[in-house]
Amino acid sequence: MPTYEYYCEANGQSVDVVHAMSTEMTTWGELCNIADIACGETQPDAPVIRQLSAIASLIPKGGTGPRGGTGGGCCGGGCGC
């Protein structure tokens, strides 16, 4: 499953969570529940914005990511280009 980064403007915090591509959190309360963290002083209904996580950008085009795989890249070879 992919890792997503959510940002909350109300408190300026970013939280990374792993979930299915079909799932998307829209509020701080939902995010805190999935991440198993306390909401703190931020209202649970505060909106959050889903962003691409930095870890997701490490997956090479056509590859499977840091845990191994063929690499692939644009030419389909193992060079990672």
C-alpha positions as CSV (number, residue, x, y, z in Angstrom):
1,M,0.0,0.0,0.0
2,P,1.2,3.5,-0.7
3,T,2.4,6.0,1.9
4,Y,0.6,9.4,1.9
5,E,1.4,12.6,3.6
6,Y,-1.5,14.7,4.9
7,Y,-1.1,18.3,5.9
8,C,-3.4,20.2,8.3
9,E,-3.4,24.0,7.9
10,A,-5.1,24.5,11.3
11,N,-2.1,23.2,13.2
12,G,0.7,23.2,10.5
13,Q,1.4,19.4,11.1
14,S,2.1,16.8,8.4
15,V,1.4,13.2,9.1
16,D,2.5,10.1,7.0
17,V,0.1,7.2,6.8
18,V,-0.1,4.0,4.8
19,H,-3.5,3.2,3.3
20,A,-5.3,1.9,0.2
21,M,-5.3,4.1,-2.8
22,S,-9.1,4.2,-2.6
23,T,-9.0,5.7,0.8
24,E,-8.7,9.4,1.5
25,M,-8.9,11.3,4.8
26,T,-10.6,14.7,4.7
27,T,-10.4,15.7,8.4
28,W,-7.9,15.9,11.2
29,G,-10.0,13.5,13.3
30,E,-10.0,10.8,10.6
31,L,-6.3,11.2,10.1
32,C,-5.5,10.9,13.8
33,N,-7.7,7.8,14.0
34,I,-5.8,6.1,11.2
35,A,-2.4,7.3,12.4
36,D,-3.2,6.4,16.0
37,I,-2.3,9.8,17.3
38,A,-4.1,12.3,19.6
39,C,-5.9,15.2,18.0
40,G,-4.5,17.6,20.6
41,E,-6.1,21.0,20.5
42,T,-6.9,20.8,16.8
43,Q,-10.6,20.4,16.1
44,P,-11.4,16.9,14.7
45,D,-13.3,18.4,11.8
46,A,-10.3,20.6,10.6
47,P,-9.7,19.8,6.9
48,V,-6.5,18.0,5.8
49,I,-4.9,18.0,2.4
50,R,-3.4,14.8,0.9
51,Q,0.0,15.2,-0.6
52,L,2.5,12.8,-2.3
53,S,4.8,11.5,0.4
54,A,8.5,11.9,-0.1
55,I,8.9,8.1,0.3
56,A,6.6,7.5,-2.6
57,S,8.9,9.6,-4.8
58,L,11.7,7.2,-4.2
59,I,10.0,4.5,-6.2
60,P,11.7,4.3,-9.6
61,K,9.6,4.6,-12.7
62,G,8.6,1.1,-13.7
63,G,10.1,-0.4,-10.5
64,T,8.9,-1.7,-7.3
65,G,10.7,0.6,-4.9
66,P,13.3,0.4,-2.2
67,R,12.6,-3.2,-1.3
68,G,13.9,-4.5,-4.6
69,G,12.5,-5.2,-8.0
70,T,13.7,-4.7,-11.5
71,G,14.2,-0.9,-11.5
72,G,13.0,-0.4,-15.1
73,G,13.2,3.3,-15.7
74,C,12.2,4.8,-19.0
75,C,14.1,2.2,-21.1
76,G,12.9,-0.9,-19.2
77,G,16.4,-1.9,-18.3
78,G,18.0,-2.2,-14.9
79,C,19.8,1.1,-15.2
80,G,17.1,3.1,-13.4
81,C,17.1,5.9,-16.0
